[in-house]
Amino acid sequence: MFLGEFEHSLDAKGRLVLPRKFRDELEESGCVLTKGQESCLYVFSMEQWEEEVARLRRLPRTDRRNRKYQRSFFASALDQTLDRQGRIQLPDRHREYAGLGKDVTVVGALDRIEIWSREAWAAEATEADEYYSGIEEQLSEDGGI
């Protein structure tokens, strides 16, 4: 499980040192890097990647939206192996997709790691916090939590 928020910097070659607490799950088997939603990047452990693949296989191919999603998701997917310093390579096309500069925020999102530009994460985190707060209030009003 991936939890937490960490500020990191890319080196001149586009490599990212993953937070130490995330490396243990990724060091032995490696990981998969791909495009995420809201213009971030996703990193899956190999185990979680297999679960994601199985989930996407169950979607009907007859639905055009599913085909388009799968094309983008799988075409951008790359196997990665952490180097001795715990780094992964973020290719140019992935950095461009996510609008990444030197400074990034690495976010644990339960079953995956998300990599954001620092500015985009600040905006997304603010929006997510407002949504989270509103949902909590809504659940309380409805007799939920």
C-alpha positions as CSV (number, residue, x, y, z in Angstrom):
1,M,0.0,0.0,0.0
2,F,1.3,3.4,-0.9
3,L,0.6,6.3,1.4
4,G,1.9,9.9,1.8
5,E,3.1,12.9,-0.1
6,F,6.8,13.7,-0.9
7,E,8.6,16.4,-2.7
8,H,11.4,15.3,-4.9
9,S,13.4,16.6,-7.9
10,L,14.3,15.0,-11.2
11,D,17.9,14.8,-12.1
12,A,19.3,16.1,-15.4
13,K,18.7,12.7,-17.1
14,G,15.0,12.6,-16.0
15,R,15.4,10.1,-13.2
16,L,13.4,10.2,-10.1
17,V,14.4,8.9,-6.7
18,L,11.4,7.2,-5.2
19,P,10.6,7.7,-1.5
20,R,12.4,5.1,0.6
21,K,9.1,3.8,2.0
22,F,7.9,3.0,-1.5
23,R,11.0,1.2,-2.7
24,D,10.6,-2.0,-0.6
25,E,7.6,-3.0,-2.6
26,L,9.2,-2.2,-6.0
27,E,12.8,-3.2,-5.6
28,E,12.5,-7.0,-6.2
29,S,10.0,-7.2,-9.0
30,G,10.2,-3.8,-10.5
31,C,7.3,-1.6,-11.5
32,V,5.3,-0.2,-14.4
33,L,5.1,3.5,-15.3
34,T,2.2,4.8,-17.4
35,K,0.0,7.8,-17.9
36,G,-2.5,8.6,-15.2
37,Q,-5.6,10.7,-15.1
38,E,-5.5,14.5,-14.6
39,S,-2.1,14.6,-16.3
40,C,-0.1,12.8,-13.7
41,L,2.0,9.6,-14.1
42,Y,1.1,6.3,-12.4
43,V,3.6,3.8,-11.0
44,F,2.3,0.3,-10.2
45,S,4.0,-2.5,-8.4
46,M,4.2,-5.6,-10.7
47,E,1.6,-7.3,-8.5
48,Q,-0.8,-4.4,-8.7
49,W,-0.1,-4.0,-12.4
50,E,-1.4,-7.6,-13.0
51,E,-4.5,-6.8,-11.0
52,E,-5.1,-3.6,-13.1
53,V,-4.6,-5.6,-16.3
54,A,-7.1,-8.2,-15.2
55,R,-9.6,-5.5,-14.4
56,L,-9.2,-3.8,-17.8
57,R,-9.5,-7.2,-19.6
58,R,-13.0,-7.5,-18.1
59,L,-14.2,-4.3,-19.8
60,P,-16.1,-5.0,-23.1
61,R,-14.0,-4.4,-26.2
62,T,-17.2,-3.4,-28.0
63,D,-17.3,-0.1,-26.1
64,R,-15.2,2.5,-27.9
65,R,-14.4,4.4,-24.7
66,N,-12.8,1.2,-23.3
67,R,-10.7,0.7,-26.4
68,K,-9.5,4.3,-26.4
69,Y,-8.7,4.2,-22.7
70,Q,-6.8,0.9,-23.0
71,R,-4.8,2.2,-26.0
72,S,-3.6,5.2,-24.2
73,F,-3.0,3.4,-20.9
74,F,-1.1,0.4,-22.4
75,A,0.8,2.3,-25.2
76,S,2.4,4.5,-22.6
77,A,3.2,1.7,-20.2
78,L,6.9,0.9,-19.5
79,D,8.5,-1.8,-17.3
80,Q,10.9,-0.1,-14.9
81,T,13.6,-1.5,-12.6
82,L,14.9,0.6,-9.8
83,D,18.6,1.4,-9.9
84,R,20.9,1.2,-6.9
85,Q,19.8,4.7,-5.8
86,G,16.1,3.8,-6.0
87,R,15.6,5.8,-9.2
88,I,13.3,5.2,-12.1
89,Q,13.6,6.8,-15.5
90,L,10.8,9.2,-16.7
91,P,11.1,9.4,-20.5
92,D,10.6,12.7,-22.2
93,R,7.1,11.8,-23.5
94,H,5.9,11.0,-20.1
95,R,7.4,14.1,-18.6
96,E,5.7,16.2,-21.3
97,Y,2.3,14.5,-20.8
98,A,2.4,15.3,-17.0
99,G,4.0,18.7,-17.5
100,L,6.9,17.8,-15.2
101,G,9.8,20.1,-14.6
102,K,12.6,19.6,-12.1
103,D,10.4,19.7,-9.0
104,V,7.8,17.0,-8.6
105,T,5.4,15.7,-5.9
106,V,5.2,11.9,-5.4
107,V,1.9,10.8,-3.9
108,G,0.9,7.5,-2.5
109,A,-2.6,6.7,-3.8
110,L,-3.3,3.3,-2.1
111,D,-2.6,0.8,-5.0
112,R,-0.3,3.1,-7.0
113,I,2.1,5.9,-6.9
114,E,1.3,9.2,-8.6
115,I,3.9,11.6,-9.9
116,W,2.7,15.2,-10.3
117,S,4.3,18.5,-11.2
118,R,4.5,20.4,-8.0
119,E,2.2,23.1,-9.2
120,A,-0.4,20.7,-10.6
121,W,-0.4,18.7,-7.4
122,A,-1.0,21.9,-5.3
123,A,-4.1,22.7,-7.3
124,E,-5.3,19.1,-7.4
125,A,-4.8,18.6,-3.6
126,T,-6.8,21.8,-2.9
127,E,-9.6,20.6,-5.1
128,A,-9.5,17.1,-3.7
129,D,-9.5,18.4,-0.1
130,E,-12.6,20.5,-0.9
131,Y,-14.3,17.5,-2.4
132,Y,-13.4,15.3,0.5
133,S,-14.7,17.8,3.0
134,G,-17.9,18.2,1.1
135,I,-18.5,14.4,0.8
136,E,-18.0,14.0,4.5
137,E,-20.6,16.7,5.3
138,Q,-23.0,15.1,2.8
139,L,-22.6,11.6,4.3
140,S,-23.2,13.1,7.8
141,E,-26.4,14.9,6.6
142,D,-27.7,11.7,5.0
143,G,-27.3,9.8,8.3
144,G,-24.1,8.1,7.1
145,I,-20.8,8.3,8.9
